[in-house]
Amino acid sequence: MKIVHIITRMILGGAQENTLITCKLLAQRGHDVTLITGPAIGPEGELLSQTKGQKYKTIVVDKLVRAIDPIKDFASYYEIKRLLKEIAPDIVHTHSAKGGILGRFAASNLRPRPKIVHTIHGLAFHSYQSQLLNKFYIAIKKAAAKRTDFFISVSDAMAREAMSVGIGQKDKFVTAPSAVEKEIFLKPCSDEEKIEFRRKYDIPKDAVVLITIARLVKMKGHSYIVESAKKLSKRFDNVIWLFVGDGIDAGEIKKQIHDAGLAERFRFTGLVPPEEIPLAVGSSEILLHCSLREAFGRIFLQGMLCGKPVIAFNLDAAPEIINESTGRLVEPENIEHLIEACRELIEDEQLRNQLGENGREFAAEKFSPEAMVDTIEEVYRKVLEK
């Protein structure tokens, strides 16, 4: 099959990592694969460099950007349409909001028309922004849905939410759980590597480290972690909170920590290359993630594969991955519940280890890249038969 994938930016993120894995495995299976994307601009860090040397082609459309910009958006639409006409793919598979909209409109206006598949890695509408903006996003996604032959969702939760507002129908949806390349996470870090990592970030050898790996933006919920730390830090003098990542709200988060008098209990790594994430997680005791929106939560799998228990808000896809045998789900935004979940695992090393082992086994068995791409290939075959 000749397949084109379209995504807005190849920045550090779950949708982008998923798309990299998909393109790589499809190309290895003998498909003719092209990735169309915009410049990898943003404070999150980039993944575009990881497309180099792969068996698939990568094309960068300079004017394809995340922010709404009518002039650049029209230019991107016509450039994507020109590229698709030139490539003449059997399948156009789109990802992310802007890439998904422009890609599907461009593909649907080609003759002959390729089959169009869209993966929902997340939804642009949610209760934490204005209803007017939500209505706009829903309307434009409904219009794009009419041009979509099939939807793939990374979680059942995202599929249900999309259909609840009229985006797609049940017979055009399938869930292909997101996956990670598990080998680098299953490989244990040496004691020397862990000691050096802790030394680098001034973390005591005997500290219990609660690690959070996420963009430093409001939606990722760092403020709830800081609020919980106000009480937990008084009870436990050996706990360190480690924030991995960067983002537009880094300054505000650091100010909140400083104002709470907790600067000595928090560490910031800034951006960390993807290949160093296993060491960061492996050098910690608990993965703590308080995002208010999590379409799937690949970081949950990464923590589990490293043998760490996971604490997260009980929303979106989290309950599809985390349960009482692998971690703790907390009522969203409930600081007292968050404190209790953290306290339990900070105090009980044996419980931490048991949950971590359970999670490692569960994640390795259920969420493989091969299974994800098997499902995607089956969708391609299904739409081409119609």
C-alpha positions in Angstrom: 0.0 0.0 0.0 1.0 3.6 -0.6 0.3 5.5 2.6 0.7 9.2 3.6 0.6 10.2 7.2 0.0 13.9 8.1 0.6 15.5 11.5 1.0 19.1 12.4 4.3 19.1 14.2 6.9 16.5 15.2 7.4 17.8 18.7 7.9 15.7 21.8 4.5 14.2 22.5 2.4 11.1 22.6 0.7 11.6 19.2 4.1 12.2 17.6 5.8 9.3 19.2 2.9 7.1 18.1 3.1 8.3 14.5 6.9 7.6 14.4 6.3 4.1 15.5 3.5 3.6 13.0 5.4 5.0 10.1 8.5 2.9 11.0 6.7 -0.4 11.3 4.5 0.1 8.2 7.7 0.8 6.2 9.4 -2.2 7.6 6.4 -4.3 6.6 6.9 -3.2 3.0 4.5 -0.4 2.6 5.4 2.8 0.7 5.1 5.4 3.5 5.5 9.2 3.5 5.2 11.5 6.5 4.0 15.1 5.9 4.5 17.5 8.8 5.2 21.1 9.7 8.3 22.6 11.3 9.0 21.1 14.8 8.7 24.5 16.6 7.9 24.8 20.2 9.3 24.6 23.8 8.3 20.9 24.1 11.4 19.7 22.2 11.5 18.0 18.7 11.2 14.5 17.2 11.6 15.5 13.6 15.3 14.5 13.7 14.2 10.9 14.5 12.7 10.6 11.0 16.2 10.7 9.5 17.6 7.5 8.2 14.2 5.7 8.3 12.7 3.7 5.4 9.9 6.2 4.9 10.1 9.6 3.4 9.5 12.8 5.3 8.3 16.1 3.8 8.2 19.4 5.8 5.5 21.9 4.9 6.9 25.2 6.2 3.6 26.9 6.7 1.9 24.1 8.6 1.7 25.4 12.1 -0.4 24.7 15.2 -1.9 28.1 15.8 -4.8 29.3 13.7 -3.4 31.5 10.9 -5.7 31.9 7.8 -2.9 32.8 5.4 -0.6 30.0 6.4 -3.5 27.5 6.7 -4.7 28.1 3.2 -1.1 27.9 1.9 -0.6 24.6 3.8 -3.9 23.2 2.5 -2.9 23.8 -1.2 0.7 22.5 -0.6 -0.7 19.3 1.1 -3.2 18.9 -1.7 -0.4 19.3 -4.3 1.8 16.8 -2.5 -1.0 14.3 -2.3 -1.8 14.6 -6.0 1.8 14.0 -6.8 2.2 11.0 -4.5 -1.2 9.5 -5.3 -1.6 7.4 -2.1 -4.0 4.6 -1.5 -4.5 5.8 2.1 -4.2 9.3 3.7 -3.9 8.8 7.5 -4.1 12.1 9.5 -3.2 12.9 13.1 -3.7 16.0 15.4 -6.0 18.9 15.0 -4.6 21.1 12.3 -3.0 18.3 10.3 -6.1 16.3 10.7 -8.4 19.1 9.3 -6.2 20.3 6.5 -5.1 16.8 5.5 -8.7 15.4 5.3 -10.1 18.3 3.4 -7.2 18.2 0.9 -7.4 14.4 0.4 -11.2 14.5 0.0 -10.9 17.0 -2.8 -8.6 14.8 -4.9 -9.7 12.8 -7.9 -9.3 9.9 -7.7 -9.9 10.2 -4.0 -7.8 8.2 -1.6 -9.3 6.5 1.5 -9.0 8.7 4.5 -8.3 7.5 8.1 -8.0 9.7 11.1 -6.5 8.8 14.5 -7.9 10.6 17.5 -4.9 11.1 19.9 -6.9 13.7 21.9 -9.8 16.1 21.4 -9.4 19.9 21.1 -12.7 20.5 22.9 -13.0 20.1 26.7 -14.6 21.7 29.8 -11.5 23.7 30.7 -11.9 26.2 27.9 -14.7 28.5 26.6 -17.9 27.0 25.2 -17.7 29.2 22.1 -14.3 27.7 21.3 -15.6 24.2 22.0 -18.5 24.8 19.6 -16.1 26.0 16.9 -13.8 22.9 17.3 -16.7 20.5 17.3 -18.3 22.1 14.2 -15.1 21.9 12.2 -14.3 18.3 13.3 -17.8 17.3 12.3 -17.2 18.7 8.9 -13.9 16.8 8.6 -15.6 13.6 9.9 -17.9 13.6 6.9 -14.7 13.2 4.8 -13.3 10.4 6.9 -13.7 6.7 6.0 -12.6 5.4 9.3 -11.5 6.6 12.8 -8.9 5.0 15.0 -8.9 6.1 18.6 -6.0 5.5 21.1 -8.6 4.8 23.8 -12.2 3.8 24.2 -12.7 7.0 26.3 -11.8 9.2 23.3 -14.0 7.3 21.0 -17.0 7.7 23.3 -16.4 11.4 23.8 -16.1 12.0 20.0 -19.3 10.1 19.2 -21.1 11.8 22.0 -20.9 15.1 20.1 -21.7 13.6 16.7 -18.1 13.0 15.4 -18.3 9.7 13.6 -20.4 6.6 14.1 -19.8 3.4 16.1 -19.4 1.3 12.9 -16.5 3.6 11.8 -14.5 3.4 15.0 -11.9 1.1 16.3 -9.5 1.4 19.2 -5.8 0.8 18.7 -4.2 1.5 22.1 -1.1 3.6 22.0 2.2 1.8 22.3 5.8 2.4 23.2 8.9 0.8 22.0 9.3 -1.2 25.2 12.8 -2.6 24.9 14.5 0.5 26.2 12.2 0.7 29.2 12.4 -3.0 30.1 16.2 -2.8 30.2 17.2 -2.1 33.8 19.4 0.9 34.6 22.6 0.1 36.4 23.1 1.3 40.0 26.0 3.5 38.8 23.7 5.2 36.2 21.0 5.9 38.9 23.6 7.3 41.3 25.0 9.5 38.6 21.5 10.7 37.6 20.7 11.6 41.2 24.0 13.4 41.6 23.3 15.4 38.5 20.1 16.8 39.9 21.2 17.0 43.5 18.9 14.2 44.7 20.0 12.4 47.9 20.7 8.7 47.6 18.0 7.8 50.1 15.3 10.1 48.8 11.9 8.8 47.6 11.4 10.4 44.3 8.0 11.2 42.8 8.6 11.9 39.1 6.3 13.8 36.7 7.1 13.8 33.0 4.9 16.3 31.2 5.0 19.7 29.4 5.0 22.5 32.0 1.5 23.8 31.1 -1.6 24.3 33.2 -3.5 21.4 31.8 -0.8 18.9 33.0 -1.8 19.6 36.6 1.6 20.4 38.2 -0.2 22.9 40.5 -2.1 20.0 42.2 1.2 18.2 42.8 2.6 21.4 44.4 -0.5 21.7 46.6 -0.2 18.1 47.8 3.5 18.6 48.5 2.7 21.3 51.0 1.4 18.7 53.4 3.5 15.7 52.3 6.7 17.6 52.7 5.9 18.2 56.4 5.3 14.5 57.0 8.2 13.1 54.9 11.6 14.8 55.0 13.1 12.3 52.5 10.7 13.0 49.5 11.8 14.8 46.4 9.5 15.8 43.5 11.1 15.7 40.1 9.6 17.6 37.1 10.8 16.5 33.7 9.9 18.7 30.8 9.5 22.3 29.8 6.7 24.6 28.6 5.1 28.0 28.6 4.0 27.9 32.3 7.4 26.9 33.7 8.0 30.2 35.3 4.5 30.2 37.0 5.0 26.7 38.3 8.4 27.6 39.8 6.9 30.7 41.4 4.2 28.6 43.0 6.8 26.3 44.4 9.0 29.2 45.7 6.0 30.9 47.3 5.1 27.7 49.1 8.7 27.5 50.5 9.3 24.2 48.7 12.2 25.1 46.4 14.5 22.7 48.2 12.1 19.8 47.6 11.6 20.1 43.9 14.0 19.5 41.0 13.6 20.5 37.3 15.4 18.7 34.5 14.2 20.8 31.6 13.8 18.9 28.3 15.2 15.4 28.4 15.8 13.4 25.2 13.4 10.5 24.8 16.2 8.0 25.1 17.0 9.3 28.6 13.5 9.0 29.9 14.0 5.3 31.1 16.9 6.4 33.3 14.9 9.3 34.8 12.0 6.9 35.6 14.3 4.1 36.7 16.0 6.5 39.2 12.7 7.4 40.8 10.2 5.4 43.0 6.7 6.6 41.9 5.4 8.0 38.6 2.9 10.9 39.5 0.8 12.3 36.7 -2.1 14.8 37.4 -3.0 15.9 33.9 -6.6 17.2 33.5 -6.7 15.7 30.0 -5.1 12.4 29.0 -6.4 10.8 25.8 -4.3 7.8 26.5 -1.3 8.4 28.7 1.7 6.8 27.1 3.7 8.0 30.1 1.7 5.5 32.2 3.1 2.6 30.1 6.6 4.0 30.3 6.4 4.1 34.1 5.0 0.6 34.3 7.6 -0.8 31.9 10.2 0.6 34.2 8.6 -1.2 37.1 7.1 1.8 38.8 3.7 2.3 40.4 1.6 5.0 38.8 -0.6 7.6 40.5 -3.0 9.6 38.2 -6.3 11.3 38.1 -9.2 9.0 37.3 -10.3 10.5 34.0 -10.2 9.9 30.2 -8.2 6.7 29.4 -6.4 6.4 32.8 -8.8 3.6 34.1 -8.1 1.6 30.9 -4.5 1.4 31.9 -4.2 1.8 35.7 -6.0 -0.3 38.3 -5.5 -1.1 42.0 -2.9 -3.8 41.1 -0.7 -1.4 39.2 -1.1 2.0 40.9 -3.7 4.4 42.3 -6.4 6.4 40.6 -7.4 9.6 42.3 -10.5 11.7 42.1 -9.6 14.5 39.7 -8.5 17.8 41.5 -9.1 16.2 44.9 -5.9 17.2 46.8 -6.7 15.1 49.9 -7.2 12.0 47.8 -4.0 12.8 46.0 -2.1 13.2 49.3 -3.5 9.9 50.6 -2.4 7.9 47.5 1.1 9.4 47.6 1.4 8.8 51.4 0.4 5.1 51.0 3.1 4.5 48.4 5.8 6.6 50.0 5.4 4.7 53.2 5.2 1.2 51.8 8.2 0.1 49.7 7.0 -3.5 49.4 3.7 -2.3 48.0 5.5 0.0 45.5 7.6 -2.9 44.3 4.6 -5.2 43.9 2.6 -2.7 42.0 5.6 -1.9 39.8 6.1 -5.6 38.9 2.4 -6.0 38.2 2.5 -3.0 35.9 5.5 -4.1 34.1 4.0 -7.4 33.2 0.6 -5.9 32.2 2.1 -3.2 30.0 4.6 -5.5 28.2 1.9 -8.0 27.4 -1.0 -5.8 26.4 0.4 -2.7 24.7 2.8 -3.6 22.0 3.7 -1.6 18.8 3.1 -4.7 16.7 -0.5 -5.1 18.0 -1.2 -1.4 17.4 0.1 -1.5 13.8 -1.8 -4.8 13.1 -5.0 -3.0 14.0 -4.1 0.0 11.8 -3.3 -2.3 8.8 -6.6 -4.1 9.2 -8.4 -0.7 9.0 -6.5 0.1 5.8 -7.6 -3.2 4.3 -11.1 -2.7 5.4 -11.5 0.7 3.8 -9.8 -0.3 0.6 -12.2 -3.2 0.1 -15.2 -0.8 0.2 
